[in-house]
Amino acid sequence: MGKEIIINAEKERTRIAILENGDLVELYIESPDNARTLGDIYLARVRKIMSSIQAAFVDIGQKQDAFLHFSDLTENLPQLLDFVNDDNPHVGGAPSTGGHPHRTRGKRRKPSGGKGQSDGAEGETVQADGENKVRGKSDAKARGRRRQAQRRSKHGSPISDGPRPETYLKRDQRILVKIVKEPISNKGSRVSTDISMAGRFLVLVPFANYVAVSKKIYSYKERRRLRALAKSLLPDGFGLIVRTVAEGKNAKTLDTDLNLLLEKWRKLEKQLAGRPDPPISVHQDVNMVSSVMRDLFSDDYDRVLIDDPKLYRNIKSYIQAIAPQMVDAVQPHKSKKHIFEETKIQGEIEQAFSGRVNLPTGGYLFIEHTEAMHVVDVNSGRSGRGMSQEENSLRVNIEAARAIAKQVRLRDLGGIIVIDFIDLRDERNKRKVYEEMKKEFKKDRAVSKILPMSDFGLIQITRQRLRPSITVSQSPDSLSRNGSSSPSTAKEPPQRKAREESRKVEQPDRSDDAKPVRDERRQPSPTRHGARQSTSRKVDPEQILAHMEQWLVDYKTMGNRRAVTLRVHPFTAAYLNRKVPNHPTRWFMKHLIRVRLEIDDAVLPQSYRFVDARSGEDMTDKIELPATE
């Protein structure tokens, strides 16, 4: 089984799942409140210029002002400013009445071809035509651009040989920008003046005079052929980038794609005619479904399964036009079962929103999000019986490396990621974990950098972030249809419900030297075991019951059978005893673990503590601490 694209289209949201050999590897969710803006072009207004941080803030009509770093200013900025200030802007060819063509005034910045450079769509790197430059010099220039911008305040050296960017940017100035990173948390979008429009096979770059070919096309002969074709089609005033999927395509196919892009650019020019007041959107890139079909769908994919008839017809028509030999791969979903249930990926989608990820041999991960980074804690759990500590730790760490690489890609985690692995003494074993991590991350399209394991057992990763993670931008309601429980989850047992509810609450600290919290009043934030009172949100009593039963399930899973004492507030005790038989009796009949109810005024309402019935030891947070750590 190869690659598949599964599309679930609903009234309120669209979800796209990418499968490799039957396993879910990528998930995209688009809704009216979370529409895709990457690649959109705006006529913006400069709000503030801050030379101290080498950046400007521009108004593009979003809640927060967009961030424009000076390193994202292209060398053709003066020409771009002239273009937006023209009453009838036009690039290349014969100008429309009353206007004049804007031509290139010298060489525009070429794509570096470096690992982090994109061709205008996600995940592709390019190499510019190197006839007049030695390959590598352009790369070095691009790599040093940001460092030069950061040192400018000290040395006064501009990005290029021309004037400094501050001389071009003025407050309340009109400027054309493109979104290169969507807003994340309380940060606005990141924008650039490197304007381009991506098509299926080509990327159109205005105010440029170069041709570039994707570096993912490895054949020198094919690269030379595509470069020659692109040069023959190159319109006046524009540059072209040939994308990876153009490999093997003829001149007619590329020309058709180019004409579509030029038509989009002319529409942008019409919106700018008459000098409209910013901020306004002058070009919207395609939605999430169209983006996936344009950027990802290729001969490698065996099937595109769609559950919406109208969307199925639209996609089939699109594929028929651009790749008729692949139209048979587009199929409608005809089963009465939900499309994700039919393809057996519903459980994996649910796990994408869970803070805990179980490993095959009994270990588990905790994945937490903070303002600055994502943190992953690796725990050995109940694995490793009959093995030495070093052997068990290595096995769990190798499993964790594979699972982490999959979860990072699935959840689309970006920025800084810190992983706390189980301590290893042997340097060779540390190297094995590091090499496994690098091998697994090679499957990811996003650009990432991985550092070797430190003496503290930490591996640090930086991963390209273009949009918020789905676990941050979406709620767990996105798992089901119409924002409510799907038929497969409507009658779930309490332990499943507890896992669903635990996604909404903060995970407790499970570092090696973290001590169980006994004083509920010092830790008011709710946790999976404590369900502690939150001052900002009411906790459902049924949620607390689900947490209690899940605790008993975990307690029994660890091999424990002894009776426990449940200490709760008098109000909670009354709620547990309101039915006949009461909840402790029901738990005993179901799990064969005797629970003695004890009233404790010191425990806050909507909180609880499990205590060993014999020793009186607090067991609430102890059962999940691994024995080997």
N, C-alpha and C positions, 0 to 999 in steps of 0.2 A: 504494500500500500504506500503510495507516494504522498504528495501534498494535496490538500483540499482547502477550499474557502467555503465556509458555511455562513449564510446571511439570514438573520432573523429580523424582519422588518415589521414594526408595530407602529401604532398611531403616535405614541409618545417617544419612542426611541428606536434606534437601529443598532443591532449588535452584529459584529463581524468576527468570526472565529477562524483562525488559521491553524490547520492541522498538519502535522508531519508524522507519517506512519501511524495515524490514528490518535496521536497525542496532541492535546491542545498546547500550542506554543505562543500564540499571540491572540490578544482580545482587544477589540476596539468597540467603544460605545459612544454613540452620538445621539444627543437629544437637543430639543430647542434651547435648553439652558446651558448646554455644553457643546455648542456647534463648533466645528473645525474652522479655525481662522488662519492656520499656517499657510503662508504664501499669498495672503490677501494684500492688496496694494491700496494705500490711502494717500489722499492729499491731506497733509497734516500741518499743524501750526507749532512752531517752536515756542515752548512756554518758558523754559529756563535753561541757561547754559552754565555749567558748573565745571570750570577749568580745573578745579582742585581734584576732581575725580575723573577728568578727561571724558566727560559725557554731557549730553544734553537730554532734556525731557521734552517730549513732543506730545501734543494733544491729537489723538486719532479718533476721539469720540467714545472711547471705552471708559470704564469706571476710574481706572488709574491711568496716569500719563505713561506713555511708552518710553522705554529707555533706549537711547541712541548713543552708543559708545563711539569715541572718535576713531577707533580702529575699524568701525563698520562704515566709515565714510569712504566712498570710492574716489578715485582720482579724477573722475569726470563730474564731480559735484558742481563746479561752476556751470557746466553745460546743462546739467539737470535742473539747476535753479532757473536758468534762462528759459528752459522748456516749460516749466510750470507757470512762469510769469508771462508767457506769450498769450495773447488773446485767442490765437488759433494754432495751438501747438501741433507740430507734425515732425516725424522722424523719417528721413530718407525719402528717395523717390521724388515725384512731382508733388509740390505742396498744394494744399487746398486753397481756395480763393482767400486772399487777404493774409495768408501765412507765409512762412518761409521754412525750408527744411533745416532741421538741426542735424548737423553732421559731426563726425568725430574730430576733435581737435588734437589728435595725437593718440597715442596708444593708451587704451584703457587697461586697468589692472586685470591681468590674466588670472585664470584659476590656477592655484598652486599645484593641484594634483596631490597635495598632502592628505594625510589620512582623515583629517577633519573637514576637508572642503567638500561642498556639495555641488551638484550640477543644477540645482534649482528644485529638485525633488529629493525625497528622503533617501539616504543610504547609498548614494552613488558618488564616487570620486572621479575626477576628470584630469586629463593631461592636455595642456594647451599645445597648439602647433609650435614646435621648437625650431623652426627654420632659422630664426634670427636671434635665438638665445640658446645658450647651453643649458640643457636640462639640469635642474638642480639649483641654478641661480634664482629662478623664479620661486622655487620651493623655499629656499633660504630667506628670500625677501618676505614671503608671506608669513613664515614662522616668526620672523623678527618684528613683524608689524606691530603686534600688540606690545611687545617689550619696548619698542621705540616710543609708542604712545604713552606708556606708563612712565618712561624716563623723561618725557618732554618737559615736564614741569621743572626738572633739575637742569637739563642741558639746553632746552629751548630748540631742539631739533624737530622739524615737522615730519609728518608721515612720509612725504615725498620731497622732491626738490622744490616744490611750489610753496606757497604761503601756508601758514598753519590753518587748521580747520576753523579755529575761532574767528578768522577773518572773513569766512564765508557765512557762518551761522550768526544770525541776529535774532533778537527777541521778536516774537510775533511774525516771524518770517514764514512764508509758504514753502513746503518741502514735500517731495514725493518719497515715500518710504514703503518697505515691504516687511511684513511680520516674519521673523525667522525663529522666534520662540514664543509660544503662547503664554498668557499670564499664569503665574503659579502662586498660590497662596495670596498674600497681600502685595505681591510684586506685579507690575504691569508687564505688557508684552515687550519683548526685545525686538527692535526694528533695525533695518539697514537701508542704505541708499543703493545697494547692489540690486537693482531692479531686474527681474527676469520673469518669464512665463514658461511653465513646463507643459509639454505635450506628451503624447505617448512615446514618440521616438526622438524628439528634439526638444531643446530648451532655447527659447528666443531671448537674446540679451540685447536690449537697445543701447545706443551710444557706444558700440563696441566694434572692433574690426578684427576679431580672431575667430578661429575654429578650434574646438577642442573635442576630444573623444574620450568616452568613459574608460578609465583604467581597468575596469573589469572585463573589457574585451582584450584578451591576451594575445591573439594572433596579430603579428606585425603586418601581415599582408592584408588582413581584414581592416585593421585600423587605417592603413594607408588608403584603401579603397573608400572607406566611409569618409575620411577627411577630404578626399578628392571630390566625392559627391557633394558634401556639404559646401565646399568652396564654390562649386558650380551653381549651387542654389542660393548662395549667400546674398541677401538683399542689402541694398545700400543703407548704411547707417546702423546695421545690426550685426551682432555676432551670433554664432550658433554653437551649441554643445550637443554632441551626438550621444544618446543614452545607450545603456547596455542592451536593451531589448531591440535596438536597431540592427543588431548583428545579423547579417544575411539578408537584409531588406534592400529592395531596389530603389532607383531614383524616384519612381512614381509614388511609392509609399511615403518616402520622406517629403516629397513635394506637397502631397496632400496634407500631411501633418503641419508643414510649415505654413501653408495657406490658412489653415484654421487658426494658428497662433497669430498670424498677421491680422486676421479679422478681429480677434480679441483685442489686439493692440490698438487698432483703429477705433474700436468702441471706447477704449480708455481715453484716447485723444478727444473724442467727441464730448466725453464727460468733463474734460478739463477746459473745453472751449468756453470762452466768455469769462474766464477767471472766477470760478465759483468760490464762495467763502469756505475755508476749511473749518472743521474737519469733515471730510466726506470719503466714503468708500468708492473707489473708482474701478476696482477689479476684485471680484471674489473668486478665489480658486475653487476647485471642485469640492463636493462634500466628501464625507469619509468613505462611502461605498465607491464612488467614482475614483477617489484617490487610490484605494486598494486595487481596484481593477486596472487602473492606469499604471501604477508603479510596481505592483507585485505580480499580477497575473502573467504567466508565460507558459512555455511548453512544459515546464517542470510540474505544473499542476494538472492533476488527473480529473478533478471535478470542481464545479462551482454549484452548490446546492442552495436554492433560494425558496423561501416559503411564502413570498408575496407575488401574486400573478403579474401585477403591473410592473413591479421592479424586475421580475424575471424577463418580461418582454423587452424592457428597455436595455437590460444588460446583454441579452441575446442579440439585439439589433446592433449594439455597440461592437460586440465581438465579431459579428458578421461583417461589419464594415472594416475593422482594422486587422482581423486575423481569422478569415473564414474557415481555415483549416482546423481551428480550435473551437468552433461553435458547438460541436457535439458535447463538449465538456460542461456546458451550461445546462443544468437540469433543474426542473421544478420539484419541490417537496410535495408529495401527494399523500403521505401517511397522515392519519388523524392524530398521531402522537406529536408532541412538540418536537421541533426540528433538533433541538439540543439533546432531548431524550433519545430520539431516534439515532443520533450519531454518538450517543453515550459519552457526552462531554459535560453534562449538567453538573456532575460532582466536581469536576476540575474547575468549572467556572465558580462554583460556590467557594472552593478552597482559595481562589484568588482574593477573596475578601476576608479570609480568616487570618487571625494573627498567628495561629499555630499551624505548622505543616508537619505531618508525621512522616518519618523515614521508614523504609522497608523493614529494617531489623530492630525497630523499637525506639530509636532515637527520635528527636523532634527538633524543630526550629521555632523560634519566636521572631517574627518580623515586625518591627515597630518603626513608626515615622515620627521624626522630630522636625522642628523648624529648619534645622541646618543640614540634616542628613537622614539616611535610613540606616537602622541598626539591626543586625541579625545575630541572634544568640543561638549557638549550637549546643544541644544537650544530649547526653547519651541515653537517658531514660532507663529502660530495663534491658537494654541490649548488652551483649558481651559476656553472657554466662559461659564459664569454662575457658575464657581467654584471658591473657595478661592485659594489664591496663593499657600498655602502649599499643598492643595489637588491636584492642577494642577501640581505643581513641582514634587510631588511624583509619579503621574501617568506617566508623561513624563520620569522621571528617571527610573521607572520600565520597560517601553517600551524600553528605551535606553539600559538598561542592557542586555535585550534579544537580541537586534539588534547588540550590540557591540560584545557579545560572538559569534554570528553567523558570523559577518564580520571578526573577528580576526581569526577564524578557516578557513573561506573561503579564505582570503587573505594570510593566513599562516604568520601572523605577529609574530615576535619573539623578544626576548630581553626585554627591559623595555617599558611598555605601561602605560601612564598616562592619566586618564579620568577626565575631568572637568565637574562634574555634576552640575545641577541647585541647588543653595543653599537651604538647608533644615534646619529648626530650631529645629524640634522635633528629639531627639536622637533615638526614636523608628523607625521613618521613615528612618533615615540613616541606621539603622540596617536592615530594610526590603530591601533596595537597595543592601546592601552588601550580604545578604543571597541569594537574587535573582541572583546576579552575580556569587556567588559560585555554585549555583544549575545549572546554564546554562553552566559553564565551566567544569562541570563533564562529559559533553557529548564529550569533546575534548580529543583526544588521547595524545596530547602533555602535558608534565609536566608543571604545572604552579603554581604560588603562588600569592595569592591575599591578600592585606592588607586592613583593615577596612577603611571606609571613614574618612578623616581628617577633622579638623575644617574648612578648606578652601573648602570643598566639593570635594576633590580629592581622587580618588582610584588609587592605584599603583599596577601594575601587572608585574610579570616577567614570561615569557613563553619560554619554550624550543625552541631554534632556531637551526635547522640543515641545513637550506638552506635559501637563500634570499627569501623575500616575492615576490609573483608573480607580485605585483604592482611595485616592484623595478627592478626585473630582466626581466620583459616583458613590451612591449609597448602596447598601446591601439590597435595597428594593430592586435594583437593576438586575438582580438575578432572576426575577420572576416576571411573568407577564402582567401587564396592566398595573404594575406597581404593587401587586398583592401576591399572596402565596400561590404558587402554581399547583396544579392537581397532584403532582408528585411529592410536594412538600406540605400540603395542607394538613395531612394527618400524620405528621412526623412525631416520633417519640420525644419525650422531654429532653433527652441528651442531645438530639439533633437541634431542638429549639434552643438549648443552651449555647450550642456552638454558634447558631445564628445571632443570638443576642450578644454573645461575647465580642462580636465584631464591632459593636457599637460602644464598647467600653474600653478603657485603657488597660493594657496588659501590665501585670506587676513586674517589679524588678526581679530578675532571676539570675543575677550575676553570682559568681562563686561565693563572695563574701557578703551577700545580702542576707539580712536576718529577717525571719518572719515578723510581720507587723502584728503586735498584740493589742495595741491601743487603737481602736477604731477611730477615735476622735482626732488622732494625729494624721490619719490618712482618709480624708473624706471622699476621695475620688473612687468610683465603683471599680471593682475588679471581678474577675471570673469567679474566684472562690469567696471573696468577701461580699460582693454585691453591695458595696458600701454606699451610704447615702450621698447623692450628688446634690450640691446646692443649686445647680443650674437646670436640673432635669428630674422630673418625677420618675421613680422606678416602679414598674408594674409588679404587683405581688406575685403574679404567675411567673414572671421572669426570675424572681428570687427562688421560687420553688424549682424551676428548671435548673438553676445553678446548683442548688443543694443536691438534687438528684444526680446531676452530672458529676459532682464531687464524689458521691457514693460510688458511681460507676468507675471512676478513676481509682478510687480507694480499693475497690474489689479487683480491678485489673492488675494492680500492683501485688496481688496475692494476699491481701489482708482480709480477714474474716471476723476479727474481734469486734466486740460491741464498741460503739462510740457514743459520746454525749454531745448533744447539739444545744449550745447556749444561744438563746435569742432574747430579744426584748419581750415584755409581757404582751404587747400588741401583736407581735409576730407569733407568739405561742398561741394566742387565742385564734389567730387565723389558721394555724396548722391543725388545731383541734376542732375546728368548726364542723367538720364532716365526720360521719360514722361509716366505716372506721376512719380514724384520723390518718394524717399523712405518714407519721413514723411507722404505723402499723402496715400501711400499704407498701412502704419501702421494704419492710421486713419480708412481706409476702412475695415481693417481686425480686429482691436482690439477696435475701437471706442474710442481711446484716441488721442486727438489732440497734436501734437508735433510741436513746433515752433523752427525752426533752427536759431541758433545765432552763428556768427563767433567770435572767441576769439583767438587772436594771442598768448595769454599766455598758451593755451592748446597745448601740444605737438602733432605732427602728430601721427596718429594711437592711439589716446587717446580720451576720451570724458567725459563730465560731464552732468548729468541730474539735472535740477534745477526747483523748484516749480515756475510756471509761475506767481503766485500772490505775494508770499512773497520773492521770490528770494533765498529761502533756498536750500542748496545743498542736493539732495535726493539720490545721487548715491549709497552711502553705508548705508543709513539709513533704507531702506525698509525691510532689512532682520534682523535688530536688534529686538529681541522679546520684546513685550510690558511688560512682567512680569519681565524682567531682568534689 
